[in-house]
Amino acid sequence: MTKKLIVIGAGMATGRMLETLVEAAADYDITLINGEPRGNYNRIMLSPVLSGEKTYAEIVTHDDAWYADNAITTRFGCLVQAVDRAAKTVTLTTGEVLAYDKLVFGTGSNPFMIPLPGHDLDGVIAYRDLEDTEQMMGLGPDHKCVVIGGGLLGLEAAAGMAARGVDVTVVHIMGHLMERQLDEAAGYLLRKALVDKGITVKCSANSKEILGEDGHVRALLLDDGTELPCDLLVMAVGIRPSVKLAQDAGLAVGRGIHVDDQMLTSDADVLAVGECVEHDGAIFGLVAPLYDQAKVAAKTLMGEADAFVQKELSTKLKVTGCDLFSAGDFADGERREDIVFRDPARGVYRRLVLQNNVVIGAVMYGDTADSNWFFGLIRDKTDIAEMRETLIFGPAYQGGTPLDPLAAVAALPRDAEICGCNGICKGQIEDAIAAGASDLGAIKATTKASASCGTCTGLVEQVLAVTLGDEFVIPAAASMCGCTDMTHEDVRRMIKSQRLTSMPAVWQECGWKTPDGCHSCRPALNFYLLADWPLEYQDDPQSRFINERKHANIQKDGTYSVVPRMWGGITTPKELRAIADAADKYMVPTVKVTGGQRIDLLGVKGEDLPAIWKDLNDAGMVSGYAYSKGLRTVKTCVGTDHCRFGTQDSTGLGIKLEQTLHGAWTPHKLKLAVSGCPRNCAEATCKDIGVVCVDSGYQISIGGAAGMDVKETELLCQVPTEDDAILVIKAVTQLYRENAKYLDRIYKWMAKVGLEWIKERVEADRDALVERFELSQTIYRHDPWAEHVQKQAERYQPLANLILEAAE
């Protein structure tokens, strides 16, 4: 008979336990209860959500469809009021009473709030869940935030808000940051890196009172009298296991809910996993032991033998782009020796603590590539006497000659953790490979290793290489150019996360090999910087291609083409006369109608460009940007104005779209079309963005192409109104601007990230994307022709005849 299992709490530990039960087809009728109005998600990844690198949808581990497919009943947004162990029932705050055969506590932990005067003011929060994250995301560049706590969580909160332009101050009572994981030297380097990113850090600072005004926080008062103004105050000073519900139910508790090696509580039908438990006097906050607990709990529920064993743990972290590692005991003590290595130029620091020729502790900052090897030495208590002289340099320098770079990975035991975000060890990856996974994508799909923050991707690929041998070749990511080993994606992540707002800053922080870039990287960097930091970055014309510098397309004979903007393909007799007059006046040899419903004047001399632009400007015409990596045209049909089949005003919408997108720079050229009915006379289904009008509204599709590649668009969404259509198109254009590789058309970008991801982001972040697009357009929605006519016309004149001058 199927037994009833109730799980309280949808955290990472219970999520992994449910996965194990589902994979084993365990015979349970499962009900999952969670106080948050949602299911399992990866809390470790809330920081990238805060900084804007990820969305909530990207960190969900189990969505509604997963629960439905696996017949798991959910009660989200509900709290458990009481557990009656004698009756084996759980009572919810809604009044519903649920019976169970087995019960699992996964109640997690509660953030500790320092009981300072004013801690109950509005605007004083912890950093624990999505609601806290969203409240922090609500702050803008004109706001101030104080974070109390210089541990990992506090620094992630500070870094995420700083990435959004918030003025952040970190207040820490200890002498250096992250004192539980780092020694003073590494803490200094971390503090320096934070300060360089614009975050104010105050160590050895004691908080005295939270000051308010009209019931809302306004400042933090330190005991030395300093006031730190703030619109939001975040306390990130630690967590405590959530035990009250278990305690009220009569279970044995200490600091956490007492469990044995099988994760059983003092009641044989009640288990507990995660941050709420206490095992042999220890409580847990890192994900690796929680996943071990989840596996053991699942085995116990299925009647299989297994035991939870506490292991030596290491901490490998990335804080604001800085790699950190610590393991073992690195406190000062008798008969202990230190080996220290510093590389100031690279910002690298390593410290090993030895006792009796055994490494007992390690701290690393800036370069943690060898951390797994050092952790193995600590865990295995390896005698390092014979490699003492070269130990600090890592495994490649042992034995007098450099080792095979894969040797250290091959030597790792099966239980060595590879993916910290998802608690995946080397053995699980090896098992997945044995079951047929042969590339990184398959490993991500089957084990989730490398599927979250991506830091472990290289290590996962090395495990693949070691296991498969010659069958697997570690893919070499194409670097941006010869100036750097970093990919476009790496550089763009650095620009965002490190708030790099100039080319020199990118060259310095990303270690460019050349003093000032090259013809390949400069245009890409120029676009990334202006797209990500429109207010801070000044567009660099010298980093653009010749067409964009001249605001006209150069032809094979050195002349140029001039294409004035015709909004939505509509023109007037006045504009046509101005074009004809300009063609006559400047002896334009070819006048051609383009496929994008524009008129192209071909063969204009370079020195005539300002003059012809002025004549066209005088007739009310502006640059058509036919030369740009930006909006080219919005092609339209006549819609309801004249067509018997038109369902909406396609011409009017096309004009509005072209006017709002005019001037926006994008990774590649951007072409749109609006068709007034499904007959699709404007050919909207082969454009980068296409709109097909129907009786019920507007079908918006993306990812078309009609050049060297021919692609039909795919449906993004259907909206009921013209205003909705414009907002969605602004949002998807900004998403493309912020995430695509330079010179990738939308269809290539879509192939990399997936249409579903684009849909989710546009739906979830539409308003924010539109806001950022409009902010950028305050800088770039203008006519460069008029600007150059007024200020730079002399640039277009030919150089003097130096030979003639010398002769004279």
VOGU-3710 file (C-alpha; in Angstrom, 3 decimals, decimal comma):
1> mtkkliviga> 0,000/0,000/0,000  1,317/3,437/-0,927  2,412/5,400/2,120  1,856/9,100/2,670  4,948/11,270/2,938  4,733/14,906/3,982  7,750/17,170/3,478  7,846/20,507/5,308  10,003/23,041/3,491  11,045/23,351/-0,166
11> gmatgrmlet> 14,733/24,045/0,328  17,758/22,676/-1,476  18,093/19,632/0,805  14,461/18,524/0,504  14,588/19,216/-3,233  17,524/16,835/-3,651  15,781/14,248/-1,456  12,640/14,427/-3,642  14,750/13,988/-6,773  16,318/10,843/-5,315
21> lveaaadydi> 12,911/9,420/-4,390  11,475/10,191/-7,828  14,459/8,675/-9,642  14,048/5,491/-7,596  10,258/5,422/-8,160  9,733/5,214/-4,408  6,205/4,135/-3,453  5,072/7,289/-1,675  2,180/9,699/-2,039  4,147/12,903/-1,505
31> tlingeprgn> 2,885/16,291/-0,303  5,315/19,221/-0,226  4,506/22,193/2,024  6,364/25,484/1,781  5,873/28,820/3,503  7,148/30,695/0,464  4,648/30,902/-2,425  6,904/28,785/-4,640  8,753/25,478/-4,818  12,394/24,462/-4,806
41> ynrimlspvl> 14,965/26,912/-6,170  18,720/27,276/-5,836  19,177/29,773/-2,994  22,918/29,905/-3,655  22,100/31,677/-6,925  20,047/34,491/-5,383  23,145/36,683/-5,540  23,378/36,529/-9,364  19,652/37,307/-9,448  20,310/40,351/-7,260
51> sgektyaeiv> 23,172/41,558/-9,450  21,125/41,058/-12,620  23,246/38,235/-14,041  20,370/35,747/-13,734  16,603/35,803/-13,367  14,564/33,903/-10,813  13,310/31,598/-13,570  16,889/30,511/-14,260  17,483/29,333/-10,676  14,298/27,309/-10,271
61> thddawyadn> 15,256/23,656/-9,756  11,729/22,225/-9,845  8,895/23,999/-11,613  5,161/23,323/-11,402  5,361/20,915/-14,324  7,983/18,801/-12,501  5,772/18,429/-9,451  2,776/17,581/-11,638  4,712/15,073/-13,762  5,872/13,299/-10,615
71> aittrfgclv> 2,486/13,374/-8,853  3,755/15,527/-5,971  0,991/17,493/-4,278  2,068/21,006/-3,350  0,903/23,452/-0,704  2,905/26,602/-1,412  2,371/29,792/0,558  1,143/27,719/3,507  2,603/27,396/6,980  2,390/24,378/9,261
81> qavdraaktv> 0,637/25,332/12,474  1,161/22,103/14,381  2,385/18,519/14,109  0,497/15,845/16,058  2,886/12,901/16,228  0,411/10,670/18,042  -2,282/11,139/15,410  0,334/11,437/12,643  -1,209/14,606/11,260  -0,021/18,017/10,163
91> tlttgevlay> -2,294/21,049/10,575  -1,849/23,996/8,250  -2,653/27,619/9,063  -5,488/27,306/6,538  -7,135/24,773/8,869  -6,432/21,833/6,556  -5,340/18,656/8,359  -3,100/16,221/6,471  -2,278/12,672/7,546  1,177/11,153/7,122
101> dklvfgtgsn> 2,993/7,854/7,483  6,400/9,514/7,252  7,262/13,155/7,878  10,378/15,088/6,878  11,386/18,398/8,437  13,272/20,670/6,047  12,493/23,915/7,826  15,929/25,372/7,178  17,198/28,255/9,242  16,140/31,712/10,326
111> pfmiplpghd> 18,287/34,803/9,785  19,583/36,268/13,011  18,482/39,857/13,538  20,612/41,858/15,979  18,179/43,323/18,556  19,410/46,873/18,059  17,018/49,715/18,839  15,123/50,286/15,607  15,548/46,773/14,192  11,776/46,591/13,621
121> ldgviayrdl> 11,630/49,686/11,381  10,397/49,398/7,813  13,342/49,009/5,476  15,328/46,753/7,836  15,535/43,297/6,287  17,559/40,107/6,272  18,961/38,479/3,120  17,401/35,071/3,002  14,833/34,562/0,258  13,456/35,870/-3,013
131> edteqmmglg> 11,334/38,531/-1,309  14,437/39,987/0,366  16,235/39,879/-2,973  13,415/41,649/-4,774  13,303/44,367/-2,119  17,018/45,013/-2,660  16,524/44,962/-6,427  13,971/47,734/-5,981  16,673/50,212/-4,966  18,021/52,436/-7,711
141> pdhkcvvigg> 21,244/54,364/-8,322  20,030/57,303/-6,240  19,633/55,228/-3,075  21,878/54,220/-0,210  22,078/50,882/1,567  23,959/49,742/4,667  24,814/46,057/5,050  25,651/44,844/8,562  27,876/41,789/8,241  31,078/41,207/6,298
151> gllgleaaag> 30,600/37,494/5,774  29,801/35,802/2,478  26,098/36,630/2,481  26,606/40,274/3,402  29,253/40,784/0,734  27,106/39,130/-1,915  24,236/41,451/-0,982  26,553/44,456/-1,130  28,055/43,431/-4,457  24,678/42,740/-6,041
161> maargvdvtv> 23,288/46,138/-5,081  26,494/47,916/-6,057  26,185/46,302/-9,501  22,806/48,038/-9,748  24,324/51,404/-8,931  23,275/51,566/-5,277  25,608/53,422/-2,870  26,543/50,580/-0,480  28,380/50,591/2,849  29,387/47,345/4,589
171> vhimghlmer> 29,728/47,466/8,383  31,665/44,595/9,990  32,461/44,201/13,662  35,625/42,126/13,125  39,009/43,396/11,976  38,804/41,893/8,468  36,166/40,521/6,145  35,088/36,871/6,124  37,259/36,088/9,140  35,828/32,558/9,377
181> qldeaagyll> 37,071/31,696/5,884  40,004/34,039/5,296  43,070/35,144/7,171  43,921/38,813/7,550  46,019/39,075/4,386  43,345/37,563/2,157  40,722/39,656/3,930  42,733/42,772/3,092  42,878/41,854/-0,601  39,143/41,209/-0,646
191> rkalvdkgit> 38,440/44,546/1,036  40,669/46,343/-1,468  38,807/44,722/-4,355  35,455/45,791/-2,899  36,601/49,355/-2,346  37,882/49,466/-5,921  34,347/48,597/-7,020  32,888/51,553/-5,152  31,721/49,749/-2,001  32,555/51,465/1,292
201> vkcsanskei> 33,842/48,983/3,885  34,066/49,721/7,617  35,744/46,981/9,671  36,082/46,990/13,479  32,844/48,975/13,472  30,191/48,367/16,115  26,547/49,175/15,394  24,702/51,025/18,172  21,240/51,995/16,903  19,093/52,029/13,780
211> lgedghvral> 17,619/55,483/13,319  14,247/56,022/11,708  11,904/58,663/10,431  8,131/58,213/10,040  8,530/54,515/10,796  11,182/53,909/8,095  14,919/53,456/8,473  17,016/56,535/7,683  20,507/55,735/9,086  22,696/53,392/11,104
221> llddgtelpc> 24,397/54,920/14,139  27,794/53,465/15,093  29,096/53,516/18,646  31,711/56,141/17,677  28,894/58,533/16,750  29,123/58,078/12,968  25,795/58,140/11,156  25,498/56,156/7,915  22,418/57,340/5,971  20,467/54,603/4,207
231> dllvmavgir> 17,176/53,878/2,467  17,542/50,162/3,213  19,437/48,284/5,907  20,330/44,635/5,377  21,351/42,430/8,296  23,489/39,488/7,198  24,995/38,390/10,494  24,294/34,688/10,551  21,571/32,069/10,680  20,058/29,794/13,316
241> psvklaqdag> 18,362/26,438/12,674  14,565/26,716/12,603  13,491/24,312/15,351  10,350/25,788/16,917  7,865/23,609/15,022  9,863/20,478/15,868  10,253/21,568/19,469  6,497/22,184/19,791  5,930/18,697/18,383  8,041/17,226/21,204
251> lavgrgihvd> 11,047/16,214/19,133  14,520/16,321/20,688  16,275/19,560/19,771  19,481/21,354/20,741  20,893/23,994/18,468  19,119/22,064/15,718  16,764/19,113/15,400  18,689/16,079/16,664  19,182/13,398/13,998  21,122/10,156/13,856
261> dqmltsdadv> 23,223/8,783/10,991  20,055/7,803/9,084  18,631/11,338/9,458  15,973/10,033/11,848  14,829/12,288/14,676  13,784/11,089/18,126  10,615/9,816/16,383  11,290/6,871/14,066  8,660/8,117/11,584  10,045/11,647/11,419
271> lavgecvehd> 13,218/12,645/9,592  14,986/15,982/9,200  17,466/17,330/6,638  19,236/20,579/5,883  20,129/23,608/7,930  17,566/22,772/10,614  19,393/19,619/11,823  22,072/18,939/14,400  24,179/15,820/13,907  26,768/14,798/16,487
281> gaifglvapl> 26,843/18,344/17,810  27,382/19,964/14,393  25,054/22,173/12,389  25,403/22,798/8,673  25,345/25,720/6,247  27,241/24,515/3,159  25,397/22,740/0,385  27,592/19,626/0,080  26,662/18,042/3,450  23,006/18,982/2,916
291> ydqakvaakt> 22,945/16,989/-0,307  24,604/14,066/1,469  21,871/14,251/4,106  19,206/14,311/1,394  20,565/11,162/-0,204  20,690/9,328/3,140  17,171/10,451/4,083  15,813/9,152/0,777  17,521/5,801/1,312  16,096/5,616/4,830
301> lmgeadafvq> 12,587/6,315/3,524  13,008/3,514/0,993  14,224/1,082/3,664  17,768/0,961/2,318  20,902/1,116/4,455  23,004/4,252/4,364  24,619/6,590/6,875  25,451/10,266/6,953  29,119/10,916/7,685  30,524/14,367/8,366
311> kelstklkvt> 33,441/15,126/6,085  36,325/17,531/6,022  34,983/20,549/4,182  36,557/23,182/2,020  35,051/26,487/0,969  35,508/27,598/-2,611  33,746/30,861/-3,276  33,455/33,681/-5,750  32,684/37,050/-4,181  32,198/40,009/-6,544
321> gcdlfsagdf> 34,330/38,292/-9,157  37,116/37,373/-6,698  38,021/33,693/-6,357  38,523/32,549/-2,757  39,344/29,211/-1,168  39,851/28,085/2,397  40,067/24,704/4,070  41,199/23,210/7,341  42,620/25,127/10,271  44,598/28,261/9,444
331> adgerrediv> 44,629/29,865/12,880  47,987/30,610/14,502  49,285/27,935/16,876  52,385/26,309/18,344  54,527/24,060/16,137  52,779/25,402/13,048  54,616/26,763/10,029  53,413/28,972/7,220  54,347/28,943/3,545  53,168/32,123/1,838
341> frdpargvyr> 53,172/33,171/-1,806  52,137/36,630/-3,070  51,891/38,009/-6,583  50,818/41,654/-6,243  50,624/42,223/-9,986  47,981/39,504/-10,357  46,393/40,030/-6,962  47,218/36,444/-5,958  47,770/35,255/-2,385  48,378/31,724/-1,108
351> rlvlqnnvvi> 49,042/30,532/2,413  49,591/26,975/3,601  49,666/26,030/7,285  51,864/23,009/8,067  52,254/20,866/11,152  54,628/17,902/11,251  54,999/17,968/7,447  51,258/17,775/6,922  49,133/20,541/5,424  46,417/21,325/7,977
361> gavmygdtad> 45,059/24,544/6,454  45,047/26,579/3,263  43,878/30,017/2,207  43,901/31,241/-1,396  42,834/34,465/-3,035  42,776/35,319/-6,722  43,943/31,963/-8,111  42,188/28,858/-6,809  42,875/26,537/-9,725  44,836/24,073/-7,559
371> snwffglird> 42,445/24,159/-4,604  41,140/20,610/-5,064  44,680/19,243/-4,989  45,546/21,135/-1,808  42,279/20,045/-0,209  43,166/16,436/-0,986  46,486/16,883/0,852  44,629/18,223/3,907  41,966/15,523/3,873  44,385/12,640/3,325
381> ktdiaemret> 47,012/14,048/5,759  49,666/13,535/3,078  53,302/13,782/4,112  54,663/16,650/2,038  58,301/16,493/3,174  59,672/15,609/-0,271  57,787/18,375/-2,085  58,051/21,033/0,570  60,243/23,373/-1,482  57,803/23,576/-4,388
391> lifgpayqgg> 54,575/22,810/-2,562  53,146/26,334/-2,680  53,256/26,373/-6,503  50,828/23,472/-6,822  50,772/20,041/-8,458  52,335/21,096/-11,761  55,693/21,731/-10,048  56,063/18,505/-8,122  58,654/15,949/-9,160  60,913/18,467/-10,895
401> tpldplaava> 58,988/18,573/-14,176  55,557/19,908/-14,963  52,840/17,275/-14,660  50,136/16,519/-17,171  47,546/19,209/-16,339  44,910/16,476/-16,023  46,963/14,493/-13,487  45,570/16,360/-10,492  42,019/15,717/-11,651  42,756/12,051/-12,311
411> alprdaeicg> 44,105/11,735/-8,767  40,957/13,152/-7,159  38,887/10,538/-5,299  35,326/9,799/-6,411  33,872/11,759/-3,497  35,774/14,962/-4,376  33,302/17,781/-4,866  33,350/19,226/-8,384  30,228/21,407/-8,477  29,647/23,293/-5,235
421> cngickgqie> 26,356/24,869/-6,314  24,677/21,503/-6,820  26,794/19,275/-4,578  28,022/17,035/-7,401  31,116/14,925/-6,797  33,538/13,417/-9,281  31,996/9,950/-8,924  28,553/11,142/-10,003  30,037/12,663/-13,154  31,962/9,459/-13,854
431> daiaagasdl> 28,741/7,467/-13,423  26,924/9,776/-15,832  29,725/9,302/-18,374  29,499/5,528/-17,958  25,758/5,818/-18,650  26,411/7,581/-21,963  26,992/11,266/-21,246  29,843/12,312/-23,527  29,904/16,103/-23,481  29,372/19,052/-21,181
441> gaikattkas> 25,743/19,531/-22,199  24,901/15,936/-21,347  26,650/16,223/-17,971  24,654/19,375/-17,192  21,406/17,663/-18,157  22,002/14,484/-16,162  23,822/15,720/-13,056  23,363/19,543/-13,018  27,134/19,932/-12,621  28,200/23,247/-14,229
451> ascgtctglv> 24,543/24,198/-14,751  24,382/27,011/-12,185  27,178/29,581/-11,834  29,486/27,864/-14,357  32,646/28,276/-12,262  33,320/24,525/-12,302  32,894/24,115/-16,085  36,627/23,664/-16,694  36,877/21,060/-13,956  33,892/19,126/-15,343
461> eqvlavtlgd> 35,499/19,123/-18,789  38,720/17,818/-17,259  36,812/14,930/-15,639  35,312/14,195/-19,070  38,777/14,248/-20,633  40,293/11,989/-17,956  37,415/9,505/-18,162  36,887/9,399/-21,936  40,504/9,844/-23,007  40,963/10,604/-26,686
471> efvipaaasm> 37,216/10,372/-27,267  36,789/13,777/-25,639  38,582/16,953/-26,611  38,223/19,860/-24,216  36,597/22,529/-26,350  38,758/25,591/-26,746  36,516/28,601/-26,396  37,343/31,087/-29,115  38,929/34,141/-27,581  37,649/37,588/-28,449
481> cgctdmthed> 40,825/38,317/-30,445  44,594/38,037/-30,157  44,637/40,751/-27,478  43,032/38,479/-24,872  42,378/34,841/-24,052  38,897/35,748/-22,815  35,777/35,070/-24,852  33,198/37,708/-25,724  30,993/36,262/-23,000  33,800/36,407/-20,407
491> vrrmiksqrl> 34,572/40,035/-21,231  30,946/41,078/-21,126  30,461/39,389/-17,742  33,466/41,316/-16,452  32,114/44,600/-17,804  28,845/44,033/-15,954  30,082/42,471/-12,713  33,145/44,688/-12,244  31,339/47,809/-13,458  33,965/48,556/-16,069
501> tsmpavwqec> 32,905/51,767/-17,795  35,837/52,549/-20,099  38,093/50,699/-22,503  41,229/51,282/-20,410  39,404/49,751/-17,437  38,545/46,671/-19,524  42,101/46,351/-20,824  43,538/46,584/-17,290  41,091/44,363/-15,431  40,891/41,740/-18,176
511> gwktpdgchs> 44,662/41,620/-18,742  44,792/42,736/-22,376  48,069/41,723/-24,039  48,178/44,884/-26,170  48,280/48,476/-24,936  45,052/49,629/-26,564  43,247/46,777/-28,329  42,887/46,104/-32,039  40,499/46,524/-34,973  38,670/43,367/-33,923
521> crpalnfyll> 38,054/43,934/-30,206  37,579/47,691/-30,110  34,250/47,779/-32,002  32,897/44,982/-29,798  34,060/46,659/-26,592  32,632/49,971/-27,753  29,225/48,350/-28,219  29,283/46,394/-24,943  30,214/49,500/-22,964  27,641/51,807/-24,541
531> adwpleyqdd> 24,916/49,146/-24,204  25,673/48,338/-20,552  26,640/51,832/-19,322  24,875/54,369/-21,584  25,217/57,231/-19,098  28,784/56,548/-17,979  30,433/55,568/-21,270  31,269/58,010/-24,073  30,890/56,455/-27,523  34,283/56,190/-29,264
541> pqsrfinerk> 33,961/56,862/-33,026  37,505/55,584/-33,658  36,368/52,164/-32,417  33,712/51,920/-35,105  33,829/50,596/-38,654  34,285/53,146/-41,434  30,561/53,128/-42,361  29,548/54,043/-38,831  32,248/56,710/-38,558  31,118/58,291/-41,841
551> haniqkdgty> 27,379/57,668/-41,244  27,174/56,341/-44,803  28,014/53,088/-46,595  31,299/53,184/-48,505  31,169/51,727/-52,024  33,867/49,901/-53,994  34,934/53,117/-55,799  35,328/55,119/-52,575  32,040/56,975/-52,884  29,167/56,585/-50,440
561> svvprmwggi> 25,488/55,763/-50,398  22,978/57,956/-48,588  19,671/56,523/-47,361  17,306/58,923/-45,581  14,861/57,559/-43,008  11,326/56,970/-44,259  9,298/56,123/-41,179  7,514/52,823/-41,772  8,180/53,083/-45,510  5,938/56,141/-45,819
571> ttpkelraia> 7,068/59,218/-47,742  5,554/62,443/-49,140  5,783/64,398/-52,391  7,890/66,997/-50,570  10,412/64,367/-49,480  10,540/62,825/-52,944  11,201/66,224/-54,516  13,997/66,846/-51,985  15,566/63,497/-52,875  15,309/64,212/-56,590
581> daadkymvpt> 16,761/67,697/-56,167  19,651/66,305/-54,090  20,341/63,640/-56,725  20,520/66,308/-59,430  22,502/68,811/-57,369  25,213/66,355/-56,309  25,198/64,392/-59,596  24,228/61,115/-57,923  24,698/58,422/-60,579  22,269/55,839/-59,164
591> vkvtggqrid> 18,957/56,182/-57,318  17,558/52,853/-56,205  14,500/51,650/-54,283  15,615/49,162/-51,620  13,950/46,016/-50,383  13,323/47,761/-47,092  11,047/50,404/-48,683  13,666/53,142/-48,783  15,403/55,180/-51,504  19,166/54,787/-51,782
601> llgvkgedlp> 21,342/57,511/-53,332  24,488/55,710/-54,531  27,754/57,304/-55,602  27,868/60,400/-53,355  31,357/61,872/-52,942  32,714/61,901/-49,387  33,206/65,686/-49,386  29,539/66,175/-50,423  28,089/64,176/-47,528  27,487/67,103/-45,094
611> aiwkdlndag> 25,901/69,204/-47,822  23,521/66,529/-49,082  22,602/65,670/-45,491  21,760/69,335/-44,842  19,509/69,522/-47,886  17,689/66,384/-46,784  17,494/67,678/-43,187  15,915/70,899/-44,478  13,184/68,771/-46,038  12,540/67,108/-42,649
621> mvsgyayskg> 14,464/63,891/-43,315  17,023/62,261/-41,010  19,637/59,531/-41,227  18,281/56,119/-42,108  21,160/54,378/-40,269  21,499/52,090/-43,302  25,180/51,722/-42,406  24,758/50,773/-38,758  24,762/47,845/-36,398  21,409/49,119/-35,260
631> lrtvktcvgt> 17,854/49,621/-36,465  17,775/49,655/-40,251  14,123/49,668/-41,305  10,584/48,791/-40,257  8,888/47,538/-43,383  5,084/47,763/-43,493  2,071/47,000/-45,646  -0,817/49,432/-45,992  -2,905/47,690/-43,321  -6,371/49,003/-42,577
641> dhcrfgtqds> -5,657/52,306/-44,355  -6,324/50,860/-47,816  -6,292/47,034/-47,794  -9,564/45,072/-47,793  -7,935/42,347/-45,654  -6,094/44,492/-43,130  -6,931/43,722/-39,507  -4,904/46,456/-37,749  -3,107/49,715/-38,555  0,184/48,087/-39,575
651> tglgikleqt> 1,533/51,286/-41,126  0,891/53,325/-38,007  2,509/50,701/-35,798  5,528/50,494/-38,122  5,996/54,276/-37,949  5,788/54,259/-34,151  8,248/51,375/-33,873  10,740/53,021/-36,198  10,507/56,306/-34,331  11,033/54,670/-30,924
661> lhgawtphkl> 13,845/52,325/-32,030  15,591/54,934/-34,206  19,215/55,393/-33,116  19,454/52,259/-30,957  22,765/50,426/-31,418  22,493/46,635/-31,413  24,973/43,734/-31,746  24,187/43,514/-35,469  21,804/45,164/-37,880  18,161/45,009/-36,853
671> klavsgcprn> 15,334/44,746/-39,376  11,639/44,742/-38,537  8,402/44,404/-40,468  4,699/44,755/-39,654  2,122/42,918/-41,789  -1,511/43,972/-41,482  -2,910/40,459/-41,826  -1,708/36,822/-42,066  -1,185/37,257/-45,830  2,080/38,800/-44,663
681> caeatckdig> 2,708/41,265/-47,493  5,490/42,989/-45,484  7,350/39,658/-45,153  7,422/39,929/-41,367  8,278/36,254/-40,886  11,836/36,583/-42,192  12,892/39,648/-40,186  14,822/39,919/-36,958  11,552/40,980/-35,338  8,258/40,595/-37,153
691> vvcvdsgyqi> 4,687/41,546/-36,305  1,688/39,921/-37,978  -1,606/41,652/-37,207  -4,649/39,458/-36,554  -8,214/40,255/-35,508  -7,410/39,578/-31,842  -4,197/41,599/-31,700  -0,545/41,319/-32,705  1,616/38,203/-33,136  5,251/39,059/-32,407
701> siggaagmdv> 7,911/36,700/-33,750  11,697/36,867/-33,695  14,775/35,252/-35,202  14,124/35,439/-38,927  16,750/35,851/-41,655  16,748/36,233/-45,419  20,412/36,593/-46,336  23,148/33,962/-46,401  20,973/32,061/-43,933  17,242/31,783/-44,440
711> ketellcqvp> 15,224/31,453/-41,234  11,568/31,768/-40,439  10,731/33,677/-37,276  9,421/31,863/-34,209  6,504/33,140/-32,158  7,522/35,118/-29,089  4,034/36,095/-27,927  0,668/37,503/-28,948  -0,573/40,724/-27,350  -3,952/42,466/-27,609
721> teddailvik> -2,960/46,112/-28,113  -0,561/48,232/-30,131  0,941/49,675/-26,936  1,658/46,154/-25,656  3,345/45,271/-28,941  5,636/48,303/-28,729  6,590/47,493/-25,120  7,380/43,844/-25,912  9,522/44,834/-28,914  11,416/47,385/-26,838
731> avtqlyrena> 11,985/44,726/-24,157  13,241/42,001/-26,501  15,469/44,521/-28,296  17,050/45,540/-24,982  17,454/41,892/-23,937  19,271/41,291/-27,241  21,435/44,391/-26,680  22,397/43,300/-23,168  23,125/39,629/-23,803  24,089/38,884/-27,392
741> kyldriykwm> 27,611/38,540/-28,712  28,708/41,408/-30,947  27,968/40,645/-34,631  25,399/37,952/-33,785  22,004/38,516/-35,429  18,970/37,700/-33,307  18,579/34,222/-34,823  22,150/33,286/-33,847  21,685/34,656/-30,338  18,380/32,814/-30,023
751> akvglewike> 20,048/29,531/-31,015  22,478/29,963/-28,106  20,129/30,986/-25,314  16,881/29,384/-26,459  13,523/30,923/-27,316  12,028/29,798/-24,001  14,652/31,730/-22,048  13,916/34,844/-24,094  10,184/34,417/-23,501  10,691/34,037/-19,752
761> rveadrdalv> 12,951/37,069/-19,509  10,675/39,301/-21,586  7,637/38,260/-19,572  9,314/38,563/-16,171  11,486/41,638/-16,773  9,549/43,567/-19,426  9,158/46,822/-17,525  12,787/46,889/-16,354  14,075/46,121/-19,851  11,919/48,875/-21,341
771> erfelsqtiy> 13,153/51,305/-18,705  16,793/50,519/-19,516  16,104/50,789/-23,241  14,527/54,221/-22,837  17,412/55,332/-20,622  19,857/54,412/-23,391  17,701/56,117/-26,004  17,916/59,425/-24,141  21,540/59,391/-25,331  21,317/57,747/-28,751
781> rhdpwaehvq> 17,893/58,625/-30,234  19,099/61,539/-32,370  20,064/62,391/-35,939  23,843/62,106/-36,491  23,535/63,809/-39,893  22,339/67,048/-38,308  25,001/66,826/-35,607  27,805/66,374/-38,138  26,488/69,142/-40,407  26,573/71,576/-37,493
791> kqaeryqpla> 29,802/70,548/-35,778  31,983/68,280/-37,923  31,484/69,214/-41,581  35,198/70,034/-42,005  36,110/66,411/-41,303  34,646/65,418/-44,671  36,755/67,751/-46,786  39,681/66,195/-48,704  43,217/66,668/-47,437  45,265/69,472/-48,987
801> nlileaae> 47,362/68,635/-52,055  50,707/68,480/-50,278  52,675/67,973/-53,506  51,271/71,163/-54,998  51,927/73,114/-51,797  55,561/71,975/-51,730  56,040/72,992/-55,365  54,582/76,414/-54,742
//
